[in-house]
Amino acid sequence: MKKLLITMTVNDEQFDLMVRPNETLTETLRERLGLTGVKEGCAEGVCGACAVLMDQHPVRACLTLSMEADGTSITTIEGLASDGKLHHLQESFINHGAVQCGFCTPGMIMVSKALLDEKPSPTDDEIKEALSGNLCRCTGYKKILEAVRSTTQIDPKKGA
Amino acid sequence: MANPDYHLIGKSLPRIDSAPKVSGEALFTGDLNLPRMLVGKILRSPYTHALIKTIDISKAKALKGVHAVITGQDTAGEKWGVFKYTRDQQLLCVDKVRYVGDEVAAVAAVDEETADEALDLISVEYEELPGVFDCFSAIAPGAPVIHDSHPRNINVAVKIEVGDVEEAFKKCSIIREDTFAADEDSYFMMEPYAVVANYRSDGSIEIWMPNASPHTKAKALSNALRIPLTKVIARKITIGGAFGGRSDVFPAEFITCLLSIKSKRPVKVVYTREENSIATRMGHAMTTTIKTGVDKEGRVLARDIVSYLDGGAYSSTGPIATSVPFLCHEQTYRLENVRFHGYRIYTNKPVRGMIRIHGRSFACGIDTQLDMIAQELGIDPITIRLKNARRPGETTATGSYVSSCGLVECIEKTAAKSDFINKFNNKKPFHGIGIGINSVQTGFPLGIRGGSQALIKFHEDGGATVISGVVDNGQGNDNMLVQIAAEELGIPVEEIRLISADTEITPTDAGSYSMISTFGGGNAVKRAAADARRQIFEIASELLEADPEDLVAKDKKIFVRGAPHAGIPMEKIIRKSLLIGRPIMGTGSFSPEVDQRREWVSNPRGQLSQAFSFGATVAEVEVDPETGTVKAHNVTCAQDCGFALNPMVVEGQFQGGVAMGGQGGMLTEAHHWSQGHVLNPTMLEYKIPIIKDMPNIETIIVESIDPVGPYGAKEAGMSIAMSAAQAYANAIGNALGIYFNRFPLTPERIFDAIENRKSGIETAWDLEPARVIEFDK
């Protein structure tokens, strides 16, 4: 299969990569760039564990061809902390007990970040709407909702 | 409840494993990447039941990039079973396949494409056999036999009889017999199954996989691979959920090891979501017929129960799975005269194991029927449960003494908080309220299980490392161990490291199933920490010229009670211990006091578990009669967890239990079938709850302070998951005035029951009852 050259920025670092036409963004991020915080739970766009931000918008990396990411800026869970300090959403997930097995956590946090970047003070219904494509089998979602909600109260200016 | 004697225990501290999980740093098995690692893939049976005539692997072996191809011929027909008498699953099929998904061959290749191509090049000639796909057909005379050793496909038969059931029925005012059934359910843990194996030139092999007991896995692999146990090393890895589905040993572990041994390279197998559903374990489908007799006050005098469990192709945890629904029941309710016949039946379907709400039809049947009886008697669901609920100091039907039990408090508190009686008596149309109660064990003997041991060593800066065999599946065991050690040693949580679940280093542990980790592993760490503290106090008492009895360990200092300002820093004591040649090493172990003579089939009596947890859940729902859809509004749950070591973690277990047991377990979760093929193996078709589905959940922690559990703790959440299913079933029934007996309650089923509503106090559907099976002499 003929490979194609793409250029993308991942967590503020630029990469030139030769990708197969059928290569998914999950494969590229996990296997080539070692960003294993991008989880693959279903490989069919249902569970949301592979959610990353493409130009600030959440996408499912398992359903995104790497070719589509050419020229875009990708943020993964590994790119969220800055200056060695966790993002306040990450802190909030820890402090609210919103993490159990942790497999869904990166996707949950990335989708929450996209929501809060766009809408700093969402209602509970808006949070639920945004996270309705992210499955969690451990928590019953209550503490996840609380974790996201609390960041809207602490700091109205999200995702700086 | 905060206890002033403790400074960390009983507090909602963030879990130690959450920071690496929110940063993406935590590695799960599928994330591992070793140098020269190959991709492993498994060829599975496309048939439900067939003989393997020939397998030709020559073309696959010749393909460039393929480093190993294995079949049953490479395994000497090695079989797995949890017990010696249930070893019936060949780790690679030699002569016969018994379900769609059975492992037939495997390859290791340089990449996924090559591995897939190699699988395509393996040619297998099968001779198809007729299959059986449900319990009733499987036990019918003349049905195809799946295992020659088991006529009528009866895998396990458990019989329990206590008291004089027939005589007691004669004294009853009301006797009912009803049949309840439930479909197969699945775990759908977020992490798909994966294995990495790394065979090394010294003859040892390392293995990583999601598991509920690294020591059990290592033992089984050692036997199957014929490699000494010392050289089979199950490594610690982050695990993405278990819910009972990682307890067993799976062929993939053995296969991945064999591929690594053959190729002399590390091999990784990652299951697709479909493989995770069909080729690990799933829940049993089950039919339960319950005959209950009560006196005129609603006290149960006699009960006779027959259950059929559809076990799929192999035994797995068969004897346990067959018994546990009854055992949970006999813990929950007082029963003086009771009989139980449980049959686990082979079918040509994927293998079934234990699941978080194992035995939905049984538990929901008991509680639904109790509501029916209450209606006949004109009493409410709370009253009839309180009349029959377990109290502390009692003994279960099969002889387990129940020392701590807060079941009555759970019932009373959920009823009060939800305003149950008022809502039950003043019902709004299509709104319903229901209660379920249940109980689970904190570990049980398996004949192959010991207790747990722990070690604690110290660093020259006064920090410590805890070493324990307990595994964390995601429920928070790692944090539990560290929080206990920190409490006992007076060292901050951040300055305690944990090495756990690595069989090369960690002492043995009973495994994180049957809810034993806090009770067993927690107690072992507590004892190891107490042992270390004793040694620390000995040295400190010399330095402080004080009696060790008067010393306190807190904030990394040792001081005489009441004089923290004059304390000695921990690091000073650690250094002193090295100087004087008495280095500190804490050791502790704990084995629950259970009756080791108890056996699932041959001797089901004696102390099953040292402690039991109890839970009650109330659900409030609204049903749309036009569509049959259910909206759950409020769920109130209370569990006697003994003592909440970390209330935030305990609440999380309750909430997750409501989601899996009630919301998913009663409304949507079921596998659909066509002739032994599962039609919904992926998350697209098998519906687990999403955030929008969830009701408001109120959690109530009840603390009975168990005399043996660490700080009084037992287990957290499991009896909520189970009772939530029962509460949902009863609430939906209450909303419509229909007693449901087929689960889960999908809109189609609810709509059907509304359309074909029966008069009187009857179950919604006439189901074929499970009957005692008479064996041919």
Interface residues (C-beta under 8 A of the other chain):
Chain A: R30 E31 G34 L35 T36 G37 V38 K39 E40 G41 C42 A43 E44 V46 C47 A49 T76 I77 E78 L80 A81 L86 Q90 F93 I94 N95 H96 G97 V99 Q100 C101 G102 F103 C104 T105 P106 I109 K128 E129 L131 S132 G133 N134 L135 C136 R137 C138 T139 G140 Y141 K142 K143 I144 L145
Chain B: S12 P14 R15 D17 S18 A19 P20 K21 V22 S23 G24 E25 A26 L27 F28 G30 D31 N33 Y187 F188 M189 M190 E191 P192 T238 I239 G240 G241 F243 T272 R273 N473 G474 Q475 G476 M648 V649 E651 G652 F654 Q655 G656 G657 V658 A659 M660 Q663 T682 M683 L684 I688 P689 I690 I691 K692 M694 I697
